[in-house]
Each structure stands twice: as structure tokens, then as C-alpha cells.
Amino acid sequence: MKKLITLTTVLLFTALASTQTAPAKKTLTIEAIFAPGGITGRGPETVEWSPDSARVSFVQRDDSGEHAELWSVDAASGEKKLLLNEAKLASLLTSPDKIKNEREKERVLRYRVAGYHWAPDSQHLLFDSLGQLWYYTLDGAAIQLTSSPDPSTDPKFSPDADRVAYVRKHNLYVRSISSNSEKQLTSDKEDDLLNGEVDWVYAEELDVRSNYFWSPDGRDIVFLQMNEKLVPSYPITDWIPTHPVVEMEKYPKAGDPNPAVRLGVVSASGGKVKWISLTDNPDVYIPRFGWVRDGLLWAEVLNRQQDTLDLCFVDARSGRVHKMLSESAPNAWVHVNDDLRILKSGERFTWSSWRDGNTHLYLYSFDKDNPLGSDAKLELQLTKGSFEVVSLDAIDDAAGILYFTCTKDDPRQRQLYSVKLDGSGVQRISQEEGWHRVTFADDGEHYVDHFSATLTPPSWLVCTPGKDCKRVWESHPVDDYGLIEPRFLDFQAEDGTRLYSELLMPTETKPTNKIPVLVYVYGGPAGQTVQNGWFGGTGLFHELLAQKGFAIFSVDNRGTPARDWKFQTSIRHEYGEIELRDQLAALDQLFDRYPQLDRNRVAIWGWSGGGSMTLYAMTHSDRFKAGVSVAPVTDWHNYDSIYTERYYGLPSENSKAYQDLRPADMAAKLHGSLLLVQGTSDDNVHFQNSVQMIEELIKAGKQFRFMAYPGKTHGIGGPADQTHLFHMIEDHLEQELK
């Protein structure tokens, strides 16, 4: 079949192009794409299951974001019910759009920080309004719990629902709801000591969302203390005021001292902290921890090289520690995730590992009566095959079924599957081809499915596994925009590895005209560009370019996620060479298959890691006539310790990888017309990356374009800035390729 496609390229493509889309009735514009709500509308926000698993709640805003209501959906019947009208909700919950601090706004949106929480009795809600906490009863009464000028963050109900814990000024507090009295549990005054608080690098690179947890009986709280005294600071400057304001961000770069961390246990009624010594090595990460049961803790300890992860059980009273298992990944890295779940029987837990070449789920047991007396025992491997388990989503203990999202059908999709706890009965639960992101109720009997596909914009459904789904929300129709269906293609790397690619072709081109090509790249371990899912603002921008005569091409080179161990780890301890070889190999095969594409008019663009790959490609090849690099790392010495060292090693141990991406070595080799873009308040990839690149380009006598977005962070958010940015990208491509 592949040979047939190659021999009949022009004829076949002409037929496909003429049938793949209906004429547009609505004009797709950059303004429409990046307006509040976009062309699809604003979907549900802060989706939360009630603890009794009877209903799921969500905030629904209008497209402008100005008006919002809190709704719930009955899990069994699908019936929607208004919980709080606009007037009530406005006094209890602040829209992220109204947060003035750009860094805080991006934190809330990027990490999906919940603005409200269900109480364990499923009859009360806790609202977080810019750090002020409100206790709301479903019958309509609201009580303000906190009024401190300092925000109270990461609030959590106690298991008995009578108290609320939170973090304020780097310390832990507990407040009684009935008496409205507050108890301070930790009292460190140094800004460098964070008790129960999550710092930037743990949140960004280890997906840590909370650093303290109530014991099941509500008597104690276990928390992580982070000591950032030795962590270097980076200045983030607000240039808009007459007198600029400088905010110092604690940010460990590659090779820098990391936060020193230790676990503490403190009584919820106050008292002395019991500190836990998990290891003699001070230079480690503690990325996950929690309670096995009352009096018994679990904690994960990850070494600095991130190739060994130990699971420890800890006696919370004595502090005694026993290592239950050790997961190692020689010549690779260990994935940190949320796949450890203690089963309700209290003597087994789940674990994920890619020890057999793919990420799969395993079941372990331990001695319930003497948990520190012996190591955990491997009972069985629950999932097997040439695919990746992306996440463990839920366990229905009563039915003995585990639910997980995986790539079993296609790495370009995400599908929900189930398996029995004896390893039998693997079956697919989700039905539609495409991208499913699920959120289960605590009992594992119902879930919310956020579903989309390439030309199917997002919808939200409440589902029962193996039964029906009830639609809760769906996007505005997009049929009238004449969107073009991307084509999924397979190419080969030089070693024969399959590379998944995607091509978006213009529908109206003159037969005699060659078509300019735009390559959209990420190329790194954190990003997959070829997906059978809704493409959002960037994808719609590509649609607009295709309607204007550009072809847009993407390929996931070796080193990108959702493939096996060999594929992902091929780029370990080096940067750029393999990634670029794969990109160019796929591009050459694309031109052979589609001779109407113009080899001499090719541009490349990407954001973040894709911005770095754009710079690398334009300075290590002469294939690209133009490029757009947004928010790139330009020197791995500038990026954070956890991400950089995971893939490229410590600078002291692997200097080569750090030489592969350096402005001083790249600037003189720049080919093509470069547009470089960054926000001045980027706390992820610091603005200094662009400044250093600019300095070296000037020294090398290279002309280029540069745009700084004042006060904007890594995502350069907001309709005005995004509209401006994407118009500039379009103008750059039009000028250089047409």
C-alpha cells in the first residue's frame, strides 16, 4: 500500500484535497481564535467529584469569563442541578482572569489549582477567594473562615470535616470550623523554610500539587519541609512602573544546590514536630508521600541522578524506616507519577515501572500485621504488551477492577482500559477514536470523560464504565470554518524506527505552484505534537495558515513521549543531534511522497522546548529559510535542575550535552531569518536565555527579529498579547516564504 501511495502521489492527493473539507461559511481569524472562549466556547472548569461519589461539580463561565455558576451532575441519572448562582458564586470565587499577577495567574491555570473543595460529608464546600477561605453549606449559608492579609493556600478538610488545614507564610495552620479558632502548627520565620508548601521546581518538574496530608483518623498531619537557603535566586523584573519592581524567585539551575527536604509529622492539635530520617544522603528528592493507614506512612526517595527510586514505609510514632522496594532504571530515568495506590484491603498496592521496556502496572503485597518486617512482594504484572500505560486512573476495590489510560491502540490516542486485579479481563472502556482524559469518582464507579479528536472539539461526559455516557457540555460547532483534516503519516528514522507524523495541506493551490512548508516542532521528552486530539489555539492557527496556502508538518522524533523505553531514552545525555536527524529524515521522505511541496521554502517554529529545537535546527542545518523560536532554553546551564539533569545528566558528569546548546557556539552558524520571542517575566524559561542569545547573535553579526512581551510569563497569555504574537508570526512567514 505504501508503494501505491508513492507512485500515485499527485493524483491521490488531488482527490483527497478536494473532498476533505466543505467550503467555509465563517472566516477563521487570529482574533477569533484567541478571543476569550475562542471559537469552541469556554468549557467547564474546576471539575470535582463529591466524596460520596454521587455527583460531580464544575464551574461554568460564559465565553467572556465574566459570569459564572456552579453546577453539579448526578452520576447515576445525569441530571444537572444549579448549586450556586452567579451572584453567590461571585462573592466566593474569583475568576483566574481577574488575577492581576501574571505569575500567579499562570500557576493557577497551568496547575489547575482548584478554587473550591468538597467537605468529606458532601454537604459543604470550601471556597478559596484569592487566599481568603469561605465555608459554604449547600442550603445557602456562607461563613468566612480566614481574613488574614496574607493568603491561606492549599486548604484541606480534616477527615471528620470539622477542621480545615492550610498554609500561610510558609507555615501550617489548622482551624476549627465549629469554634472558628486557629492553631499554628509550625512557626518558622525564615522565608527559606517552606512547611507543607510546594516550591516552583517541585511543582513544575515533579507534578507536586501538595506537600501535606491528614492522617485517616485526623489526629496528625505529615508534611514536607523544604529548605531553600542554598538555592540560588533569579530576579524577575516588572518594568512597567516608574520604579521597577524586582521579585526574587528561588530557582535551582542544573548543578545548583536543590532544596534540602525532610518529612515531619505533627499533631493536628499542635506540639513538637517528629522529623523522619529517610536517608543519609541529603541531596535527594521526596516527590511523593502519604499515609498507608493511621500511624504508618509511605514515602518515595529519588536520587539526584533520577535513576533510582526507593519506596519506604515509616512508623509515624518511632520514625523507624524500612525500604519496601527499589526501582532502578540504568542508563535511563525513573518516572515519578501517582500510580502507587494502597488497596482498601490494606495489604496490597499498585506500582508502575518500565522495567520490561514499556511502562506497565504491577501489584505488590506486604505484611499487614508487620509492614516494616519485610520487603514488599511482587504478586503479578497487571498489564503487558507493546504500549505505554499513561496513568492509573481508579481502582474499584469492590469489583476488583483497575482503570488506566494507555496507548494500546495507537500512541497518537489516549484510551481508557480496565483490568481485573488478578491480571485478567483487559478491555477497552472508552469508545470513540481520539483523546480521552478521565477523572474518576472515589469509588471507581463513574467518571468524567473529557473527549476530543482532530476535527472534533472538546466535550465533557459523565460515564459509567461499560454502560452509557451522558453529555454535560460540548463545544460550539466548528463545521462552518472549513477546517482541514490533518493526515497521519508514518516515516522512518535512519535506524528504521517508525516516526509518527502529521500533515496539514492547503485545499486551494494552483497546480503549477509549489507549496511552502512550515514545520511545527517540540522534539523533547515533555511534548508530543502528533495527536488525534483537538489542537486548540496553535492548531487553529495552523488551520488558518493552511487556508492561506501553507502546508504544516509535524513529526515526533525519537526522545518524545508515549513510546517505549528504547524510543524515549535514545536522547539521554545528549541534545539535538538525534532529534534533528529524525526531523530531517522525515522531511526528506515527505518531499519524496509529496513533490508539490517546495524544498526551498521551508520554515520551522516551536515554543519552549520547541523553541530550543528551532534554534538548534537553524544553527545545525541549512534547510530552513525562516524560523520562529518562542520562549526557548538557549543554554541548558540556564534551566532547572530536575528537568535538565534527568535527561542530560549533571554538568559535572556530562559536559558534552551542555555544549550541544550554547549561544556562543550556535550564533555564528545561524541560517535563515529568525524571529525570537519571549515574555519578560517568564519564571520557567528565564528571559536571560533570550538576552544571552541576542548578545551572541550581535557579536556574530547576524540580523534577526526579536519581540519581548512585558510582564508576560512562559505562556504569553491574554487575548491582546496572543493576537499580537500570532499576527507577527504570520507576517514573518508570509514575508520569508511567499
VOGU-3710 file (C-alpha; in Angstrom, 3 decimals, decimal comma):
1> mkklitlttv> 0,000/0,000/0,000  2,889/2,380/0,750  4,334/1,822/-2,704  0,950/2,571/-4,267  0,756/5,846/-2,380  4,225/6,831/-3,541  3,555/6,067/-7,210  0,256/7,923/-7,305  1,093/10,841/-5,058  -0,219/13,739/-7,121
11> llftalastq> -3,399/12,074/-8,327  -4,311/10,669/-4,929  -3,575/13,885/-3,099  -5,647/15,945/-5,512  -8,627/13,681/-4,907  -8,207/13,781/-1,144  -7,738/17,552/-1,024  -10,937/18,152/-2,957  -13,063/16,066/-0,556  -11,564/16,664/2,860
21> tapakktlti> -13,449/19,837/3,755  -16,572/21,782/2,900  -16,340/25,435/1,844  -16,011/27,740/4,820  -19,064/29,752/5,813  -17,234/31,529/8,634  -13,841/33,183/8,374  -11,182/31,854/10,691  -9,184/34,758/12,112  -6,461/35,146/14,694
31> eaifapggit> -8,765/37,446/16,648  -11,475/34,760/16,800  -9,006/32,000/17,712  -7,544/33,845/20,699  -10,642/35,697/21,883  -11,934/34,662/25,343  -13,568/31,288/24,805  -12,168/31,018/21,280  -14,332/29,510/18,546  -15,286/26,474/20,644
41> grgpetvews> -16,535/28,244/23,784  -15,338/28,021/27,336  -15,504/24,539/28,821  -16,241/23,523/32,423  -13,615/24,493/34,993  -12,630/23,017/38,363  -14,315/19,651/37,884  -14,586/17,967/41,301  -16,290/14,758/42,465  -18,138/14,830/45,763
51> pdsarvsfvq> -16,550/12,439/48,309  -19,674/10,240/48,327  -19,197/9,816/44,537  -22,850/10,703/43,975  -22,256/13,805/41,860  -19,647/15,818/40,055  -19,492/19,594/40,192  -17,959/22,209/37,918  -17,778/25,942/37,347  -19,339/27,077/34,087
61> rddsgehael> -18,419/30,528/32,813  -19,651/32,350/29,762  -17,138/32,853/26,968  -16,031/36,207/28,350  -15,277/34,658/31,741  -17,201/37,455/33,441  -20,213/35,393/34,511  -20,064/32,019/36,273  -22,267/29,478/38,025  -21,519/26,305/39,976
71> wsvdaasgek> -23,344/23,232/38,694  -23,486/19,576/39,659  -24,428/16,457/37,716  -25,936/13,380/39,309  -23,613/10,466/38,497  -26,404/7,932/38,071  -29,086/9,932/36,268  -27,076/12,646/34,553  -29,434/15,308/35,909  -27,878/18,782/36,109
81> klllneakla> -28,527/20,995/39,099  -27,529/24,571/39,871  -25,596/24,689/43,155  -24,668/28,388/43,244  -25,984/31,126/41,020  -23,817/33,879/39,618  -24,441/36,352/42,447  -23,495/33,879/45,201  -20,524/32,443/43,385  -19,077/35,871/42,585
91> slltspdkik> -18,701/36,594/46,296  -16,937/33,281/46,992  -14,758/32,528/43,967  -12,503/34,766/41,867  -12,049/34,099/38,172  -8,429/33,368/37,195  -8,860/36,055/34,538  -9,092/38,654/37,314  -5,802/37,688/38,939  -3,506/40,627/38,218
101> nerekervlr> -0,187/38,951/38,959  0,769/37,159/35,745  2,901/34,561/37,532  0,099/33,656/39,933  -2,434/33,567/37,104  -0,287/31,156/35,110  0,289/28,997/38,215  -3,451/28,685/38,837  -4,234/27,870/35,210  -1,191/25,702/34,430
111> yrvagyhwap> -1,512/23,534/37,535  -5,333/23,611/37,609  -5,460/24,945/41,150  -8,953/24,245/42,497  -10,942/27,236/43,676  -13,277/25,130/45,819  -13,264/21,792/47,662  -15,932/19,370/48,840  -16,151/18,537/52,535  -15,974/14,808/53,399
121> dsqhllfdsl> -19,698/14,874/54,270  -20,526/16,011/50,701  -22,825/18,673/52,156  -20,395/21,578/52,441  -17,912/23,385/50,232  -14,750/25,335/50,953  -14,044/28,273/48,635  -10,653/29,898/48,135  -11,111/33,511/47,060  -7,617/34,911/46,488
131> gqlwyytldg> -6,372/33,267/49,671  -9,430/34,017/51,838  -11,385/30,879/52,789  -15,174/30,626/52,937  -17,194/27,713/54,332  -20,425/27,170/52,432  -23,398/24,984/53,320  -25,466/23,706/50,417  -28,557/25,246/51,973  -27,043/28,655/51,181
141> aaiqltsspd> -25,193/29,845/54,299  -21,586/31,070/53,966  -19,062/31,736/56,746  -15,708/33,448/56,230  -13,018/31,335/57,891  -9,935/33,464/57,274  -9,364/37,195/56,938  -5,596/37,498/57,290  -3,885/39,953/54,938  -1,636/37,033/53,964
151> pstdpkfspd> -3,273/34,388/51,750  -4,186/30,963/53,131  -3,379/28,421/50,430  -3,831/24,707/49,669  -6,762/24,256/52,103  -7,900/20,729/53,097  -10,719/19,422/55,248  -9,921/17,043/58,077  -11,445/13,569/57,642  -14,196/14,423/60,160
161> adrvayvrkh> -14,991/17,641/58,215  -14,789/19,719/61,421  -11,404/21,349/60,723  -9,518/22,903/57,829  -5,741/22,931/57,369  -3,899/25,396/55,158  -0,533/27,021/54,500  0,161/30,677/55,323  3,516/32,427/55,113  5,308/29,081/54,719
171> nlyvrsissn> 3,707/27,541/57,843  0,909/25,070/58,546  -2,308/26,044/60,350  -5,458/24,232/61,426  -8,760/25,999/62,040  -11,786/24,552/63,807  -14,947/25,285/61,844  -17,281/24,986/64,822  -15,281/27,292/67,118  -13,553/29,291/64,366
181> sekqltsdke> -10,304/29,081/66,361  -6,945/28,832/64,607  -3,911/26,771/65,641  -0,450/27,343/64,157  1,349/24,006/63,813  4,761/25,197/62,583  6,359/28,527/63,400  9,444/29,011/61,248  10,038/32,665/60,440  12,663/32,281/57,701
191> ddllngevdw> 11,357/32,760/54,178  13,666/29,959/53,028  11,813/27,302/55,082  8,620/26,007/53,471  6,442/23,805/55,692  3,867/21,911/53,671  4,299/24,372/50,813  5,330/23,433/47,267  8,198/25,310/45,647  8,453/26,119/41,950
201> vyaeeldvrs> 10,714/23,294/40,788  8,778/20,509/42,565  5,512/21,807/41,106  6,839/22,180/37,580  9,056/19,122/37,184  7,685/16,556/39,658  4,000/17,498/39,340  3,733/18,006/43,097  0,481/19,767/43,956  0,508/19,494/47,759
211> nyfwspdgrd> 3,115/18,854/50,427  0,999/17,879/53,443  -1,683/15,276/54,220  -4,085/14,495/57,069  -3,869/11,071/58,720  -7,015/8,953/58,169  -8,115/9,459/61,791  -7,482/13,224/61,626  -5,048/13,200/64,562  -1,841/14,020/62,674
221> ivflqmnekl> -0,505/15,762/59,592  2,547/14,634/57,655  4,313/17,359/55,681  7,425/18,047/53,678  9,746/20,804/54,797  11,785/22,406/52,007  14,880/24,371/52,994  15,783/26,717/50,141  18,560/28,613/51,884  21,245/27,416/49,443
231> vpsypitdwi> 19,044/27,586/46,340  20,104/30,492/44,086  17,613/33,235/43,256  16,689/34,692/39,886  15,397/38,284/39,553  12,085/38,754/37,759  11,592/42,420/36,980  8,345/44,278/36,378  9,466/47,071/34,049  6,106/48,838/33,776
241> pthpvvemek> 6,148/51,001/36,962  8,266/54,146/37,067  10,354/52,383/39,688  10,650/48,756/38,504  9,765/46,030/40,973  12,080/43,041/41,356  10,806/39,705/42,644  13,405/37,108/43,569  12,492/33,562/42,511  14,177/30,573/44,146
251> ypkagdpnpa> 15,271/28,520/41,148  17,909/25,758/41,160  19,600/25,511/37,782  21,494/22,496/36,511  24,180/21,601/39,035  22,940/24,109/41,634  22,004/23,177/45,210  18,447/21,853/45,367  16,053/22,445/48,267  17,005/20,263/51,233
261> vrlgvvsasg> 13,915/18,231/52,138  12,700/16,202/55,105  9,410/14,737/56,306  7,775/15,843/59,537  4,758/14,580/61,465  2,879/16,966/63,754  -0,255/16,575/65,841  -3,253/18,418/64,395  -3,783/19,933/67,849  -0,214/21,268/67,958
271> gkvkwisltd> 3,021/20,189/69,570  6,540/19,216/68,662  7,304/18,033/65,129  8,566/14,459/64,739  11,207/14,574/61,996  11,723/11,483/59,827  15,149/10,493/58,502  14,576/8,583/55,256  18,171/8,508/54,037  21,677/9,572/54,961
281> npdvyiprfg> 22,040/11,300/51,584  20,955/14,966/51,874  20,874/15,517/48,105  17,672/13,664/47,205  14,091/14,355/46,180  10,988/13,281/48,106  8,444/13,564/45,275  5,546/11,600/46,810  4,430/10,586/50,311  1,272/9,866/52,283
291> wvrdgllwae> -0,456/7,554/54,727  -0,761/3,777/54,387  -3,051/3,847/57,430  -3,104/5,519/60,837  0,425/5,534/62,249  2,040/4,188/59,070  3,490/6,400/56,308  4,836/5,751/52,847  7,403/7,917/51,056  9,336/7,836/47,812
301> vlnrqqdtld> 13,006/8,849/47,738  14,541/9,722/44,370  18,292/10,160/43,933  19,699/13,268/42,274  20,523/11,363/39,066  16,849/10,260/38,994  17,647/6,681/38,030  16,756/5,076/41,387  13,510/5,458/43,325  13,059/3,833/46,747
311> lcfvdarsgr> 9,662/3,217/48,328  9,838/3,382/52,115  7,319/2,591/54,835  7,686/4,603/58,042  6,362/4,178/61,571  4,980/7,667/62,245  5,478/7,345/66,007  9,009/5,928/66,261  10,350/7,180/62,937  11,559/3,694/62,002
321> vhkmlsesap> 12,027/3,313/58,232  12,008/0,207/56,037  12,734/0,231/52,300  9,953/-1,842/50,722  11,264/-1,845/47,140  13,727/-0,061/44,906  13,024/0,848/41,287  16,088/1,448/39,143  16,489/2,426/35,501  20,137/2,093/34,430
331> nawvhvnddl> 21,017/4,377/31,507  17,610/5,998/31,792  15,418/7,687/34,398  12,598/6,661/36,712  9,215/8,226/36,051  7,631/9,913/39,056  3,843/9,534/38,961  0,726/8,899/41,025  0,367/5,190/40,269  1,002/3,976/43,823
341> rilksgerft> -2,383/3,178/45,354  -2,953/1,338/48,629  -5,854/-1,073/48,181  -8,632/-0,979/50,764  -7,662/-4,448/51,969  -4,653/-2,698/53,492  -2,095/-5,278/52,375  -1,522/-4,623/48,663  -0,534/-1,681/46,487  -0,093/-0,864/42,804
351> wsswrdgnth> 3,153/0,292/41,217  4,240/1,298/37,716  7,554/0,584/36,015  9,042/0,341/32,517  11,343/-2,499/33,588  10,154/-4,701/30,703  10,667/-1,987/28,075  7,250/-0,349/28,409  5,515/1,406/31,262  3,185/-1,121/32,920
361> lylysfdkdn> 1,317/-1,666/36,170  2,311/-4,168/38,853  0,652/-5,449/42,031  2,652/-5,822/45,247  1,745/-7,162/48,683  3,160/-6,586/52,166  2,718/-7,995/55,643  -0,276/-6,104/57,015  0,466/-7,092/60,620  4,191/-6,325/60,448
371> plgsdaklel> 4,658/-3,969/57,491  8,217/-2,980/58,429  9,316/-6,561/58,949  9,943/-7,480/55,318  10,166/-6,127/51,786  7,169/-5,778/49,511  6,459/-8,857/47,416  5,680/-8,712/43,704  2,398/-10,579/43,136  1,907/-10,095/39,416
381> qltkgsfevv> 2,250/-7,808/36,408  -1,215/-6,399/35,708  -0,682/-5,008/32,203  1,539/-6,312/29,415  2,261/-5,520/25,798  3,946/-3,091/23,412  2,229/0,033/24,685  2,581/2,642/27,407  0,362/2,973/30,456  -0,043/6,732/30,757
391> sldaiddaag> -1,856/6,818/34,109  -3,611/4,699/36,692  -6,997/6,404/36,925  -9,004/4,487/39,534  -9,467/1,245/41,431  -12,925/-0,161/42,104  -11,994/-2,306/45,115  -15,485/-3,758/45,459  -15,478/-5,053/41,882  -11,747/-5,880/41,829
401> ilyftctkdd> -11,158/-3,741/38,735  -8,419/-1,230/37,922  -8,854/1,526/35,293  -5,966/3,001/33,342  -5,295/5,253/30,343  -2,883/3,895/27,749  -1,634/3,916/24,153  -2,606/0,296/23,438  -4,454/1,157/20,221  -2,222/3,937/18,933
411> prqrqlysvk> 0,431/6,187/20,541  -1,402/9,130/18,974  -4,511/8,378/21,041  -5,400/8,076/24,723  -7,927/5,359/25,539  -9,382/4,175/28,844  -8,953/0,481/29,649  -9,688/-1,787/32,595  -8,062/-4,909/34,013  -9,071/-7,166/36,873
421> ldgsgvqris> -6,802/-7,234/39,910  -5,846/-10,819/39,047  -4,440/-9,592/35,719  -7,240/-10,968/33,563  -10,005/-9,361/31,555  -8,202/-6,450/29,911  -10,771/-4,481/27,951  -11,238/-1,091/26,375  -13,780/1,142/28,092  -13,745/4,350/26,035
431> qeegwhrvtf> -15,401/4,046/22,655  -14,546/6,913/20,315  -11,234/7,088/18,481  -9,295/10,071/19,764  -8,116/11,581/23,036  -9,780/10,740/26,361  -8,794/12,432/29,632  -10,760/10,981/32,525  -11,461/11,946/36,144  -12,950/9,177/38,299
441> addgehyvdh> -15,136/9,321/41,362  -13,521/7,948/44,514  -15,473/4,673/44,349  -14,365/3,988/40,770  -17,933/3,526/39,549  -18,303/6,723/37,492  -16,011/9,107/35,640  -15,916/12,328/33,674  -14,561/11,945/30,142  -13,012/14,991/28,508
451> fsatltppsw> -13,004/13,834/24,881  -11,813/15,292/21,592  -10,348/14,269/18,231  -8,573/16,092/15,413  -11,695/17,749/13,992  -13,937/17,062/16,982  -13,689/19,874/19,545  -13,864/19,002/23,244  -16,923/17,655/25,008  -17,471/16,595/28,623
461> lvctpgkdck> -19,405/13,453/29,521  -20,326/11,686/32,754  -19,912/7,953/32,235  -20,376/4,601/33,932  -17,766/2,025/32,817  -19,262/-0,469/30,424  -22,525/1,468/30,230  -23,695/4,763/28,815  -22,304/8,298/28,926  -24,337/11,449/29,447
471> rvweshpvdd> -23,171/14,638/27,790  -22,576/17,515/30,206  -21,066/20,102/27,885  -19,999/20,369/24,276  -18,137/22,949/22,238  -19,700/25,343/19,785  -19,954/23,744/16,315  -16,916/24,377/14,132  -18,205/22,905/10,858  -18,684/26,311/9,240
481> yglieprfld> -14,996/27,204/9,479  -13,968/24,785/6,742  -11,311/23,118/8,866  -8,975/20,755/7,028  -8,489/17,219/8,312  -4,818/16,559/9,157  -3,383/13,391/7,705  -1,436/10,960/9,871  1,672/9,618/8,138  4,392/7,117/9,019
491> fqaedgtrly> 8,043/7,701/8,196  11,279/6,047/9,297  14,333/7,195/11,192  17,710/6,180/9,774  17,752/3,106/12,041  14,302/2,001/10,857  12,359/3,304/13,857  8,808/4,304/12,972  8,195/8,039/13,275  4,615/9,264/13,550
501> sellmptetk> 3,912/12,409/11,559  1,066/14,714/10,696  0,476/16,807/7,587  -1,982/19,632/7,042  -2,278/20,559/3,364  -3,928/23,616/1,818  -7,082/22,836/-0,134  -6,769/25,501/-2,803  -3,442/25,713/-4,631  -2,590/26,214/-8,262
511> ptnkipvlvy> -1,275/23,004/-9,839  1,833/24,834/-11,095  2,717/26,368/-7,732  4,952/24,711/-5,189  3,622/24,819/-1,608  5,703/26,367/1,205  6,132/24,179/4,285  6,053/25,086/7,967  7,488/22,507/10,388  5,965/22,670/13,868
521> vyggpagqtv> 8,311/21,064/16,401  8,622/20,249/20,069  11,030/17,345/19,862  11,749/16,852/23,571  10,741/14,414/26,320  7,900/16,605/27,580  5,922/17,067/24,390  4,061/15,081/21,748  2,842/17,101/18,743  1,249/14,320/16,673
531> qngwfggtgl> -2,025/13,539/18,416  -5,545/12,535/17,487  -6,981/15,214/19,721  -8,302/18,745/19,454  -5,421/21,063/18,703  -6,530/24,263/20,462  -5,270/27,722/19,574  -1,979/26,652/17,998  -3,677/24,040/15,835  -6,320/26,506/14,704
541> fhellaqkgf> -3,556/28,929/13,779  -2,085/26,169/11,622  -5,511/25,689/10,038  -5,575/29,392/9,207  -2,135/29,137/7,594  -3,257/26,100/5,586  -6,233/28,067/4,334  -3,725/30,678/3,180  -1,600/28,225/1,224  0,924/26,793/3,688
551> aifsvdnrgt> 1,495/23,100/4,405  2,113/22,374/8,099  4,131/19,313/9,067  4,975/17,754/12,440  6,888/14,637/13,410  7,545/13,153/16,834  11,219/12,265/16,729  12,969/9,781/18,984  13,031/11,087/22,550  9,416/12,258/22,619
561> pardwkfqts> 6,887/10,590/24,976  4,223/7,867/24,605  6,603/5,324/23,046  8,691/2,542/24,567  11,820/2,736/26,742  14,231/2,486/23,805  12,497/5,251/21,860  12,266/7,673/24,782  15,767/7,161/26,173  17,632/7,344/22,864
571> irheygeiel> 18,382/11,034/23,504  19,653/10,578/27,078  22,778/12,596/27,885  22,876/14,378/24,534  20,862/17,125/22,916  19,792/17,864/19,390  21,680/15,505/17,101  19,253/12,560/17,061  16,220/14,835/17,221  17,333/16,874/14,208
581> rdqlaaldql> 18,360/13,805/12,203  14,866/12,383/12,674  13,216/15,677/11,761  15,252/15,970/8,558  14,814/12,297/7,632  11,036/12,611/7,918  11,103/15,886/5,993  13,043/14,279/3,125  10,567/11,392/2,945  7,717/13,891/2,991
591> fdrypqldrn> 9,134/15,697/-0,054  9,554/12,389/-1,881  5,943/11,499/-1,218  4,530/14,950/-1,982  6,515/16,535/-4,830  4,188/19,559/-4,850  5,860/20,725/-1,606  8,660/23,260/-2,022  12,011/22,086/-0,617  13,386/25,607/-0,940
601> rvaiwgwsgg> 10,687/27,309/1,117  10,676/25,605/4,498  10,301/27,290/7,902  10,327/25,835/11,408  8,760/27,026/14,628  8,186/25,914/18,203  7,584/27,056/21,764  9,622/26,311/24,897  11,417/23,033/24,119  10,207/23,517/20,555
611> gsmtlyamth> 11,773/26,955/20,563  15,079/25,380/21,577  14,790/22,801/18,793  14,032/25,590/16,323  17,265/27,360/17,266  19,206/24,098/17,138  17,794/23,237/13,703  18,546/26,700/12,286  22,126/26,601/13,580  22,939/22,961/12,776
621> sdrfkagvsv> 21,461/22,734/9,268  20,810/24,980/6,286  17,420/23,516/5,437  15,228/26,228/6,934  14,681/29,554/5,255  12,991/31,013/8,346  12,112/30,147/11,912  10,182/31,335/14,949  11,541/30,468/18,393  9,261/31,301/21,323
631> apvtdwhnyd> 10,496/31,148/24,939  13,475/28,873/24,203  16,110/27,481/26,504  19,285/28,639/24,781  21,761/27,091/27,220  20,993/24,082/29,440  23,044/25,668/32,206  20,155/28,167/32,483  17,369/25,643/33,019  16,131/23,996/36,199
641> siyteryygl> 17,975/21,147/37,877  15,303/18,446/37,864  14,324/18,532/34,192  17,786/19,198/32,817  19,679/16,643/34,892  17,033/13,953/34,315  17,728/13,910/30,589  21,225/15,386/30,209  22,927/14,474/33,481  24,771/16,724/35,907
651> psenskayqd> 27,032/19,324/34,259  29,981/17,946/36,219  29,355/14,433/34,903  28,285/15,057/31,304  29,628/18,314/29,951  29,052/17,281/26,316  25,270/17,606/26,487  25,686/21,116/27,849  27,956/22,046/24,955  25,312/20,957/22,429
661> lrpadmaakl> 23,142/24,008/23,184  25,116/27,195/23,862  24,550/30,631/22,308  28,266/31,244/21,831  28,571/28,081/19,740  25,311/28,492/17,809  25,035/32,150/16,829  27,637/32,261/14,070  26,053/29,210/12,395  22,553/30,694/12,101
671> hgslllvqgt> 20,918/30,038/8,726  17,633/31,658/7,767  15,570/34,543/9,090  14,965/34,201/12,837  12,138/35,661/14,910  12,900/35,279/18,631  10,119/35,866/21,197  9,871/35,810/24,984  7,926/37,224/27,939  9,996/39,358/30,291
681> sddnvhfqns> 8,509/37,732/33,432  8,981/34,129/32,317  9,652/32,212/35,561  10,053/28,888/33,752  12,490/29,583/30,928  14,110/32,769/32,131  14,353/35,891/29,989  18,132/35,681/30,299  18,065/32,845/27,740  16,966/35,262/25,024
691> vqmieelika> 19,274/38,023/26,282  22,283/35,698/26,050  21,261/34,547/22,571  20,791/38,130/21,409  24,244/39,091/22,692  25,914/36,283/20,751  23,934/36,954/17,560  25,043/40,583/17,679  28,666/39,535/18,200  28,364/37,182/15,213
701> gkqfrfmayp> 26,957/39,961/13,016  23,666/38,141/12,473  20,484/40,062/11,728  17,290/38,802/13,365  13,953/39,952/14,773  13,107/39,999/18,472  9,908/40,670/20,419  9,634/40,938/24,208  6,209/40,809/25,869  6,320/42,978/29,014
711> gkthgiggpa> 5,274/41,227/32,200  4,269/38,037/30,401  5,219/34,579/31,601  6,060/31,378/29,734  2,673/31,050/28,066  2,417/34,720/26,952  -1,258/34,651/27,924  -4,106/37,032/27,283  -6,089/37,805/24,095  -4,242/41,035/23,266
721> dqthlfhmie> -0,737/39,578/23,557  -1,583/36,302/21,821  -3,331/38,082/18,989  -0,322/40,356/18,550  2,117/37,433/18,708  0,391/35,208/16,177  -0,123/38,075/13,734  3,612/38,691/13,976  4,380/35,015/13,342  2,049/35,008/10,336
731> dhleqelk> 3,648/38,183/8,943  7,127/36,690/9,378  6,178/33,525/7,498  4,406/35,432/4,730  7,395/37,699/4,281  10,007/34,949/4,231  8,233/32,103/2,403  5,977/33,832/-0,117
//
